[in-house]
Amino acid sequence: MLKGKNAVITGGSRGIGAAIAKKFASLGANIAIVDYCSPEVAGAAKQEIEELGVKAEAYFCDVTDSEKCKEVVKNICEEFGTVDILVNNAGITRDNLIVMMEESDFDAVINTNLKGCFNMIKACGRNFIKKKYGKIINISSISGLIGLPGQANYSASKAGVIGLTKAVAKELAAKNVCCNAIAPGFIMTDMTKELDTDAYLASIPMKKLGTPEDVAKAAVFLASDMSDYITGEVIRVDGGIAI
């Protein structure tokens, strides 16, 4: 389904990003992991992907740095030849009530979750326009759709990702580039393991938490030719919590 495609996945070493990387690789895509983690973690993720029989490389990059993003995309294009799919998954949380939230925590979340998407889309944009093909998948959140207490920064960043997705979709549609978003709900990852899951289960119609694999399946659909006439959409993977 994705055989021979080259996918760039930010935050691709762990959690949802790693699940997407492995799912894409299992379907034949070559994977460029862009992450801001230790070489050991990135190297282990790279090895797992290579074991699936595709090409994989790991690149250290802070997505908040626009120049670093341009440099890493240039290096990826030199190594892989081109980029077909971009998954903007890198994200952080700095939760607190707004009256207690430090300005630095607000800025850090906006810069990583929202500006990071902007930087990577801009860095890959000319490649997509030149080849008149591309799939951009931005990982948003239900927090950006309904807002969550204690997450003013995170909710704002993920709502911004949705607005960015729709604007980019309109700008690049004529160039045969699709830009869509996925809004996960409560997914079992390191980022959510500290949450009081019992409290959240009561608000989820399906009465269960999601898995990174659930998000990865939606990403496969958006990365494949099955979604060639879909752009500017937000797919919720949330068990119905944002209905």
Buried (B, 14 or more C-beta within 10 A) or exposed (E): BBEEBBBBBBBBBBBBBBBBBBBBBBBBBBBBBBBBBEEEBBBBBBEBBBEBEBBBBBBBBBBBBBEBBBBBBEBBBEEBEBBBBBBBBBBBBBBBEEEEBEEEBBBBBBBBBBBBBBBBBBBBBEBBBEBEBBBBBBBBBBBBBBBBEBBBBBBBBBBBBBEBBBEBBEBBEEBBBBBBBBBBBBBBBEBBEEEEBEEBBEEBEEEEBBBBBBBBBBBBBBBBEEBEEEBBBBBBBBBEBBE
